[in-house]
């Protein structure tokens, strides 16, 4: 290796725990079924081919070759009749034999397709969080999502495994095994564990790249494993934090593997990526100085909301209504944080029947948290790009924040009108905070195109693509 003296790097005993196919597992257990051998998927609408697959069991994924997020019409069978769908097989170039059709229809008949129950998933998550606290203090536990968490077991290993002849690596494995067993015993859910006697990054890499494939569903990656395991990852995108876009930029620098990234010149990486390039270099060498107790807060953040519409929207007025509703919802969240935004972005995705390239647009403006200004800006961005077509996905995002005390005025601004608008906004926010977002709304939420009332009834979750961010609606 040569570059890093690991004896100078901090060491923690970390378990990164992931509930295997959490939503689908909860539904299997509720029906007395084995989560690992049952074919089950959680779908937003179970009576139509337009439903969104929110989660699926390992067997469902293996049989039908589908990941969690997808549409019912992408399946090789009709979700209502459970009959074979030849169109998907042809699109994917799969030979349609009698044996293949019988195989798909057999599994389709025994597959459970169930609606989501976010309240139940949250309740099970709370039970699992309490199990974590049997092994570590709350300050040593960092929830990563509804079905994942980091646990710093540095102070617990010797308590649970006092045998002095065992190494900390062996003790971490034994305690992680106890955590897995207790979760399964009390909830029926199987857990996968990435472990590291070094840092959270290596624990996450161990989970993503090895633990999910082992018999015990555990794996340990520590400093001594960097060269043999981290550098051996086959693709740059297998590494946490490197997406396809970053991988392409690295490829242009002649870097195509994690090992090449680890042995690259960090100064050259900084020229291309800024400080992120140096961070990538350290990460590729297994160095991560973050810890469970100090949550990382990005310097540049944004607030956004995205949703998948329940049907194809072809009426421009209806699309603009939903965009305005989303602009207002995110504006409420913005004001709660005491911020103003100076950049507005939108995303509009078309229906599968309308083969158009999605719309992505953004603009800068004077810092504001005004619902009126933000809604107008969002609609203007949309009108500047939209040329007609059936829309199915919409997103609105604000970024480049400043404190709400910052105000940019011109000689043409009516200060009294601005003060009145802010007072009115504050009053509306206060009423909604006390009685709910839908307690004070314009009459157009009663129209068929509005999504406010329907979305206010949803419970958010990281796999609930139909719900998006619901903070402003609750």
N, C-alpha and C positions, 0 to 999 in steps of 0.2 A: 504494500500500500504506500507507505512513505510520507503521505501528505499530512495525516492526522495523528496526533499523539492521543490515543483514546484514554490514557491514564489521567489526562487533564480534563476530560469531559465529565459532566455530571452523570450520575447513574441513579435510576429509579427502577423499581420492580412494578411493571405495568401490565395489567390485563385489560385488553380491549374486547369487550363482550358484545356479540351480535346475536339477537334472537333469530333463529333460522326461519325465514319466510313467516315473519311474525303474525301479520293479519290472517294469512291463510292457516297458520298453525292454531291460532285462537279459535277459528271457526271449526277446524277439525276436532279439537279437544272438546268443544261444546257439543259435538255430535257423537262423541265417544269413538272417534276415528284416529288412526295413527297419522300424525302430520307428515311422516317421511314416506309413507307408502300409499297415501290417499291422493287421488287426482281431484284437486279443488281449486277454484279461482274465485276471487272476490271481484264482482263486476258492478259498475254503477247502475246499469239497467239490465236486468236479467231476462227481459221478455222481448228483446229486439237485438238485431245485429249491429245497432249503433252504440251499444254499451261500451264503456271504458274498462279495461282490465286493470284493476288497481293493485292486485297482489295475486300470487299463485303459489301452490305447493311445489316442492322439488320434483315430484312425480309428474305433475301437470307440465312443468317446464321441459322435463326430459321427453315425455311422450309427444307433445305438440311443438316442441322447439321454440317456445315463446318466452320472452322475459316478462317482468311484471307489468310494465306499461305498454299498452297496445289497445287495439280496437277489436271488438267481437268479430267484425267482418274479416279480420286477418287470420282467424282460426280456420283449420281445414274442415270444419263441420259447422252446420247451422245451429246456433244456440237454442233455437226454439224446437226444431224437429229432431235435432241430433243426427241428421243425415249428412253424409259426406259432401263436401263442397269442392267440386272439381276445379273451379276457377282458381283457387289459391294454389293448388298443386301445379296447374299449368304455368301460373305466373312464376313459380319458384323452380320450374323445370324438373319436377318430381315425376318419375314414371308412374302412371296410374294403372296398377295391377289389381286384380281381384283381392289378393292378399293384403295389399296396402289399404284398400277401401274397407275391408273387413276389420283390419287392425284399428283404423281411425274410428269407425262407427262403434266398435266394441268399447273402446276407451271413452268415447263421447257419451255413451249410455251410462257408464259408471262414474262419470265426472260430476261433481257437485258444483253448481254455479250459484253463488249466494250474494246477497246485497251487503254493502259495508255497514259496520256498526262501530263507528269511531268511539262512542262512549264506552263500549266494552273493551276496546283496545287500550284506551287510556286507563281504565280500571285495572286491567292486567299489567300494564306498565307500572302502575303505582305499587302493585304487589311485588313486582320484580325489584323495584327500587328499594323496598323494605328488605328484601333478601340481600341486596348489596350491602346494606347497613349492618348486616350480621357479620360482615367480614372487614368493613372499613368504616371510618367516621364519615359523615356527610361531606365534610370538607375534602375528603380524599376521593370523592366520586364526582365525575363530570359527565352528565348526560350529553350524548352527541346527537341523538335523534330519539324518536319514540321507541326504537328498538335497538339502540346501541349506547354504550357507555364506556368511558375509561375509568378504571379503578386503580389508584396508586396503593399497592399493597406493601410498600417498603417497610412501613412500621408494623405490619401485621404478620409477616411470614414466620418470624420466630415464635410468635404467640401460638399460631395454629400448628406449626411444624417445628417443635423445639429440638429435634434431633440434630446435634452438632456435626455429625459426620456427613450430613447432606449439604450440597451446595445450594446457593440461592436459586440457581436455575431449576434444580430439582424441587425445591420447596415451592417455587412459583407454579410449577406444573401441578403439584399436588393440591395446592389451594384452589387453583383454577378448576381442577376436577371436582372439588367439593362444591364450588359455586355452580358449575354445570348441573351436578346431581340435584342440588337443592332447588334450582329453578325448575328442572324437570319434575321433581317429586311434588312440588306445590302447585305448578301450573300446567304441566304436561307439555310445555314448550321446550324444544331442544335449543341449546346455545352453542355457538362457535366462539372460540377464544384465540385471539392473537396475543402473544405474550412477548415481553422484552425485559431483560435486566439492564436496559439502557435508557430508552426514552419512548414517548408515545408514538412518534413517527414509525419506528421499527415495529412496534406492536401492531399498528394499523397495516403496515406492509405484510406482516406475518399473517394477519387475518385474511386480507384480500387475495394473497397469492399462494398460501399453503394450507392454512388451517381448514379451509372449506373442503379440501381434498383428502384430508387424513381420516383414518378410522376413528380416532379420538376426538376429532373436530377441534384440535388444539395444535399450535405451532409456536415456536420461540425463535425470534430473530434478534440477536444482540450484536454488540460491536464485533465480536469474533466471527459473525456470520456475514458481514458486509460484503466481503470479496466473493464468497461462495454462493450467496443467495441474492443480495441486492443487485450486485453487478451482473448476475446471471439472468435477470428478468429479460424475457425475449423481446419485449417491445417497450419503447419509451412511455407509451400510454398505459402500461401496466403499473407505472410508478405514480403514487399519490401526488396530485397537484399538476400533472402534465396531461393536458388535453390534446386533441388533434391539431389545434392551431399552434400551440406552443411546440409540439413535436415537429411541425413543418418548419418553424423558424429555426429550431435546433438542427434540423436536417440541412438547412441552407448554410449552416456553419460547419458542416461535415460531421455532425454528431448524430449517430443513429442508434446508439445503445446507451444504457445507463452507465456502463463501464466507461465509455468514451466521454460521457458527461462528467463523471467523477474525476477523470484524468485530464479534462480540458483546462485551459488557462482561465482562471476566474476573472481576470481583468478583461478578457475578451467577452466573456459572458455578461459582465457588467456594462460594457459598451453597448451590447445588443438589447439587454433586458432591464438595465438599471440595477437597483439593489435586489430585485427578484432573481436576477441571474446568479448573484453570489449565493443567495439562499438555495437555489436549485443545486448549485455545486456542493454546498455543505450537505444538503439532504441526500444527494447521490452518494456521498461518503458516509452516510448513516448518522450525521450529526444534526440534532434537533434540540435546542435548549429551551423549548416550551415545556410547561408542566401542567399537571391537572389542576393545580391550585390557582394558577394565574391564567384566566381565560383570555385567549388571544382576541384583541379587538382591532379590526382592520382600520387603517387610517382613512381610507376612502371607502365610504359605504353608500348604499342606496336603499330605497324603499320601492317595492313594486308589487304588482298583482297581476296574475295571469289566470285565465279560465278557458275551459273548453265549453263552447255553447251547446245547448241541448239539441239544436237542430241547425241546419244551414240557414244563415241570415243573408238574404239577397237584397232586402230593402235598406237603402243607405241610411234612412232616418232611424231605423231600428239599430243599426250598427253604431251610429253616432250616439244614440241614447245609452247603449251599454258602455261605450267609451267614456261618456260623461259621468256615468255612475261610478266607474272604476277610478276615474280621475278624482272624484270627490272622496271616495273611500280612502285612497292613498293620501290625499290631502289631510284628512282627519288624522291619520297616523303620523303624518309629518308634523302637524301642530302639536300633537301629544308629546313629541320628542323635543319641542321647542326649537324647530329648525325651519329654514326656508331653503328652497331649491333653486338652482340656477341652470339646471339641465333637465329637459323632459324628453323621454324616449317612448316610442310605441312599437309594438309588434302586432302584425295582423297576418294570420295564416289562413289559407283558403281550404275549402272542402276538397276531399279526394276526387270529387266529380269535376272540380274546376282546377285544371292543371296549370295554375299560375304560380309564379315565384312569390314567396311571402314578402310582405311589406315590412321594412325596418327603417325607421326614421327618427331623428333626434334634432333638437335645437337648443340653443342657449338663450337665456332671458335674464332680466334683472331679478335678483333674489326675491322670491315670493312664496307665500303659503296660502294665497287666495284661491279658494275653490273656483271662483268665476274665471280668473285668469288662467289657471291650470287647465280647466275644462275647455276653455276656448283654444288654448294652445294645442291640446291633444287633438281636438277636432280639426284644427287647421293643418296639423301634420298629416292627419288621415286624408283630408280632402286633397292635399298636394300630391298624394301618391295613388289614391284609389281610382281605378278606371272601371269599376264594376266587377261582379263575380260573387260567388257564394262563399261567405266567411264562416269559419268554424272555431278559430282560436284567436284570442285577443290578449294583449299584455300592455300594461302601462308602468313606467318606471321613472322615478325622480332620483337625481344624484347631484353631486357637487353642492353639498350643503353648507350653509352658513348659519350662525346663531340668529334667532328670530328678532333680535334687537337691531340687526343690520337692515337699513332701509335706504333704497335708492330713489330719490325724488327728482322730478324735472319741474321747470317753471310752469308747465302746462297741467300739472296734477292738481286736482281739487282736494286739498287736505281734509276738509270737513267730510267730503264724501268717502274718502279713504278711511277716516276714523269711524264713520258710521258703519262701513262695511265690516271692519274688524270687530266692532262691538257686536254686530248682528251675528257674525261668524262665531264669536265666543259664546254668545247666548245659545245658538243652535247646538254647538258642541256640548255645552253644559246639559241641555235637555236630553240629548242623545246619550250622554254618559250616564245619566240617571235612569232614563226610561228605555234605552235601547235605540239602535240606529234607525229602525223603521218607525219610531214614534213620531218623527217629524220628517215628512217627505213631500215631494211634489206629486201632483196627481198622476203624472205619467208613469209612476210605478205600477199603476193598475192596467197598463197596456200589456199586450201579449209579448212584446219584445223585451220588456224590463226584466232584469235578473236580480234585483235587490231583494225582493221578498223570498224568492226561492233560495238564494244563497245565504240569507240570514238564518236559515234553518239548518245549514250544514255545520258539522263539527270538523275543524281543520286537522290535517295530518300530513306528514311529509310525502305520502304516496297519493294523497287526494288531489290529483291534478284538476278535477272538476271544481274544486273549492277554491284553490288559490289561497292568497293571504286574506284572512277574514277579520283581521283585527278591527277594522273600521266598521264592521257590521255587527259586532257583538256589544 
